[in-house]
Amino acid sequence: MSFCTRLFITQNDAIAPTTSAVVATTAMVWAWSRSMAITPALYGVGTLARVSDQPINLSSGLPATVLPAPDPVVAERLDAALALTGEERRTAVADVVASAPRFLDAWAALGDLGRDTIDRYAAYRVGYHRGLDALRANGWRGSGYVRWSEPTNRGFLRCMRGLGDMAAAIGEVDESQRCRTFLLQLDPSGIPAD
């Protein structure tokens, strides 16, 4: 029993036993509520923490995000474009990107087929940013795994790997390092060569 509660009950001993029990209960609730309001201030918080409406992940590790499969018709168009050769191939892939700008595999392919380093850098960068948007739309909150083992994640991961490679090629060493670090955070099993 807290000091406040004992003091309150001692001053009210003359009251009937039933009333005394009510008073004691009220005093304990009051003392408890006061201690809850003061305790956070002792730790520098100042107010009681509010209950979050975010779900709590009770799993044993970080969550993994898997991007949804692309539209099969658009994927077939990309496959057909990649079967072409030369400039015809690049033009056909660019047409796929223009018709489906959220299709990350197409951005990665366009980056692979870029005419020069800056062309490739630009395509990979757009694919990377489109990929971040897609990840957020599918539940990724800035941490957790995005694995290479999931085929639907590879377009985004290829764009990030290509962005890092092209950043290194133009002398942006810090950006290249950030891309590599981020890739390893998303999938600690490593970055595939192709």
Contacts in CASP RR format, 6 or more apart in sequence:
PFRMAT RR
TARGET T0000
AUTHOR 0000-0000-0000
METHOD contacts of the structure
MODEL  1
MSFCTRLFITQNDAIAPTTSAVVATTAMVWAWSRSMAITPALYGVGTLAR
VSDQPINLSSGLPATVLPAPDPVVAERLDAALALTGEERRTAVADVVASA
PRFLDAWAALGDLGRDTIDRYAAYRVGYHRGLDALRANGWRGSGYVRWSE
PTNRGFLRCMRGLGDMAAAIGEVDESQRCRTFLLQLDPSGIPAD
1 28 0 8 1.000
2 28 0 8 1.000
2 31 0 8 1.000
2 35 0 8 1.000
4 27 0 8 1.000
4 30 0 8 1.000
4 31 0 8 1.000
4 34 0 8 1.000
5 24 0 8 1.000
5 27 0 8 1.000
5 28 0 8 1.000
5 31 0 8 1.000
8 23 0 8 1.000
8 24 0 8 1.000
8 27 0 8 1.000
9 20 0 8 1.000
9 23 0 8 1.000
9 24 0 8 1.000
9 27 0 8 1.000
12 19 0 8 1.000
12 20 0 8 1.000
12 23 0 8 1.000
13 20 0 8 1.000
15 23 0 8 1.000
36 48 0 8 1.000
37 48 0 8 1.000
40 46 0 8 1.000
40 47 0 8 1.000
40 48 0 8 1.000
40 49 0 8 1.000
57 63 0 8 1.000
62 143 0 8 1.000
62 144 0 8 1.000
62 145 0 8 1.000
63 144 0 8 1.000
63 145 0 8 1.000
64 144 0 8 1.000
64 145 0 8 1.000
64 146 0 8 1.000
64 147 0 8 1.000
64 150 0 8 1.000
65 135 0 8 1.000
65 138 0 8 1.000
65 139 0 8 1.000
65 140 0 8 1.000
65 144 0 8 1.000
65 145 0 8 1.000
65 146 0 8 1.000
65 153 0 8 1.000
66 138 0 8 1.000
66 147 0 8 1.000
66 150 0 8 1.000
66 152 0 8 1.000
66 153 0 8 1.000
67 104 0 8 1.000
67 131 0 8 1.000
67 134 0 8 1.000
67 135 0 8 1.000
67 138 0 8 1.000
67 146 0 8 1.000
67 150 0 8 1.000
67 152 0 8 1.000
67 153 0 8 1.000
67 156 0 8 1.000
68 138 0 8 1.000
68 152 0 8 1.000
69 75 0 8 1.000
69 152 0 8 1.000
70 100 0 8 1.000
70 103 0 8 1.000
70 104 0 8 1.000
70 105 0 8 1.000
70 152 0 8 1.000
71 100 0 8 1.000
71 103 0 8 1.000
74 96 0 8 1.000
74 99 0 8 1.000
74 100 0 8 1.000
74 103 0 8 1.000
74 106 0 8 1.000
75 103 0 8 1.000
75 105 0 8 1.000
77 96 0 8 1.000
77 99 0 8 1.000
78 93 0 8 1.000
78 96 0 8 1.000
78 103 0 8 1.000
78 105 0 8 1.000
78 106 0 8 1.000
78 109 0 8 1.000
80 92 0 8 1.000
81 89 0 8 1.000
81 92 0 8 1.000
81 93 0 8 1.000
81 95 0 8 1.000
81 96 0 8 1.000
81 109 0 8 1.000
82 89 0 8 1.000
82 93 0 8 1.000
82 109 0 8 1.000
84 92 0 8 1.000
89 113 0 8 1.000
90 110 0 8 1.000
90 113 0 8 1.000
90 114 0 8 1.000
90 115 0 8 1.000
93 106 0 8 1.000
93 109 0 8 1.000
93 110 0 8 1.000
93 113 0 8 1.000
94 110 0 8 1.000
96 103 0 8 1.000
96 106 0 8 1.000
96 109 0 8 1.000
97 103 0 8 1.000
97 106 0 8 1.000
97 107 0 8 1.000
97 110 0 8 1.000
97 123 0 8 1.000
100 106 0 8 1.000
101 130 0 8 1.000
102 130 0 8 1.000
102 134 0 8 1.000
104 127 0 8 1.000
104 130 0 8 1.000
104 131 0 8 1.000
104 134 0 8 1.000
104 155 0 8 1.000
104 156 0 8 1.000
104 158 0 8 1.000
104 159 0 8 1.000
105 154 0 8 1.000
105 155 0 8 1.000
105 158 0 8 1.000
107 123 0 8 1.000
107 124 0 8 1.000
107 126 0 8 1.000
107 127 0 8 1.000
107 130 0 8 1.000
107 155 0 8 1.000
107 159 0 8 1.000
108 124 0 8 1.000
108 127 0 8 1.000
108 154 0 8 1.000
108 155 0 8 1.000
108 158 0 8 1.000
108 159 0 8 1.000
108 162 0 8 1.000
110 123 0 8 1.000
111 119 0 8 1.000
111 120 0 8 1.000
111 123 0 8 1.000
111 124 0 8 1.000
111 159 0 8 1.000
111 162 0 8 1.000
112 120 0 8 1.000
112 158 0 8 1.000
114 120 0 8 1.000
114 123 0 8 1.000
117 166 0 8 1.000
117 169 0 8 1.000
117 170 0 8 1.000
118 170 0 8 1.000
120 162 0 8 1.000
120 166 0 8 1.000
121 163 0 8 1.000
121 166 0 8 1.000
121 167 0 8 1.000
121 169 0 8 1.000
121 170 0 8 1.000
123 159 0 8 1.000
124 159 0 8 1.000
124 160 0 8 1.000
124 162 0 8 1.000
124 163 0 8 1.000
124 164 0 8 1.000
124 166 0 8 1.000
125 159 0 8 1.000
125 163 0 8 1.000
127 155 0 8 1.000
127 156 0 8 1.000
127 159 0 8 1.000
128 156 0 8 1.000
128 159 0 8 1.000
128 160 0 8 1.000
128 163 0 8 1.000
130 159 0 8 1.000
131 156 0 8 1.000
131 159 0 8 1.000
132 156 0 8 1.000
134 156 0 8 1.000
135 142 0 8 1.000
135 146 0 8 1.000
135 156 0 8 1.000
136 142 0 8 1.000
140 146 0 8 1.000
144 185 0 8 1.000
144 186 0 8 1.000
145 186 0 8 1.000
145 187 0 8 1.000
145 188 0 8 1.000
146 153 0 8 1.000
146 156 0 8 1.000
146 157 0 8 1.000
146 186 0 8 1.000
146 187 0 8 1.000
147 153 0 8 1.000
147 186 0 8 1.000
147 187 0 8 1.000
147 189 0 8 1.000
148 154 0 8 1.000
148 157 0 8 1.000
148 187 0 8 1.000
148 189 0 8 1.000
148 190 0 8 1.000
148 191 0 8 1.000
148 192 0 8 1.000
149 187 0 8 1.000
149 189 0 8 1.000
157 183 0 8 1.000
157 186 0 8 1.000
157 187 0 8 1.000
160 179 0 8 1.000
160 182 0 8 1.000
160 183 0 8 1.000
161 179 0 8 1.000
161 183 0 8 1.000
161 191 0 8 1.000
162 179 0 8 1.000
163 175 0 8 1.000
163 179 0 8 1.000
164 175 0 8 1.000
164 176 0 8 1.000
164 179 0 8 1.000
164 180 0 8 1.000
165 176 0 8 1.000
167 173 0 8 1.000
167 175 0 8 1.000
167 176 0 8 1.000
167 179 0 8 1.000
168 176 0 8 1.000
180 191 0 8 1.000
183 190 0 8 1.000
183 191 0 8 1.000
184 190 0 8 1.000
184 191 0 8 1.000
END
